[in-house]
């Protein structure tokens, strides 16, 4: 299982990469494996802010539909719209090309509530 050391994780299998006050959000390798082949990603066109723990979209796979829950709160800067045409990128490269949202983090203290790689590994094993 691929659990990069430079990321923060949620109990719900989202990851957060922090660079200053900018965060990239995606779903973990474990999550994409459990979902199976991802066929559709639904992120609202008008999404401008997200709040920690609230839904910011859904991922549809052949087996199921799953909510994407915000790991932290922030202002949405960019949505990875290439996933609209190629959602399977999340299956192939969940930590790089498969990122979902780029945000400006509004409450950096929320990062401390996330799991480190060892903590995340402990909940999926």
N, C-alpha and C positions, 0 to 999 in steps of 0.2 A: 504494500500500500504506500502510495506516494504522499508524504506529509512534509512539505517544505518547512524548513526551520525559520524562514524569514516572515512567516504569516501568523495571524491570529485567527482563532476558530470559534465557532458557536456550537452549542449542543445540537443545533438543528442542521449542521453540516454546511454552513456557509463559511467562507474565508474572507479575511480582510488584509490587504497589503497597505501599509502606511508609509507615506513619503511626505514628511512635514505635516501639513494639515489636509493633505489629499489622500483619499482612500480609494482603492480598487476593491470591488466586491465580486465574488463568484461563488460557485458551489464546489465542494471538495471532490477529489478523485473518488473517495468512498461513495459519496452521494450519487455521482453520475453512474458509477458501477451498479449501485442498487436500483437506480431508476431504469437502467437499460438504455436502449436506443432513444435518444431525445429527438422528437419530431417537431416540436413547436415551443417557442418562448413567447410569453405574453407579458410585456412591460408596457404600462399605460403610456400613450403618446404624450400626455400632458404632465408626466411625473416631474415635479420640481423639488420636492423635499421628501425625505424618508425619516421615519422615527424608529429608534431601536426597538426590535421585537415585533414590529408591524409588517404586514405583507407589502412587498413592493413589486409583486408580479408572480407569475406561475411558470413552471416548466412542465411541459406535457411530454411524456414518454409513451412508448407502445403499451407499457403495463399500467401506468397511473399518471395522475396529475399531482404536482407538489407545489406548495407555496414557497416563495423565496422570502425569507424574513430578514429584515435589515439588521446587520450586526451592531451598527451604531447609527446615530442620528446625523443628518447632514443635508446639504443642498446638492441636488443632482447637477453635475456639470456635463456629463456625457452618458449616453446609453450606447452600448455596443450593438448598433443596428445591423452589423453584418451577420449577427446571429439570427435575424429575421429570415434571411435566405438560406443560411447554413447552420441551423441549431446543433447539428452533429459535431460542430467544432468543440462544444463543451465535453463531449465524450472523448475526443481525440486529445485535447489540450486544455483541461479545466483551469490550470493555473496561469496560463499566458494568453493565448489567442481567445480563450473561452471566458474571459472576464465579462461581467454583465453590466455593472454600473461603476462610474467614476463620480466620487462625491467630494465636496468640501466638508470635512468633519466639523460639526458644530459643538460637540461636547467631547473633547479628547479624554476626559476621565472615564468615559464608557469603554474605552479600549482596555482599561485595566480589568474589566469584568469578563473579558473574553478568555478563552483557553489558549495556553501555549501549546506547541506541538506535542509535548509529552502528555499533557492533559487531554488533548484531543485523541491521541493514540489510545489512551486509557478507556475512552468511552466507546471506541469502535472495535476493540479486541474482545 
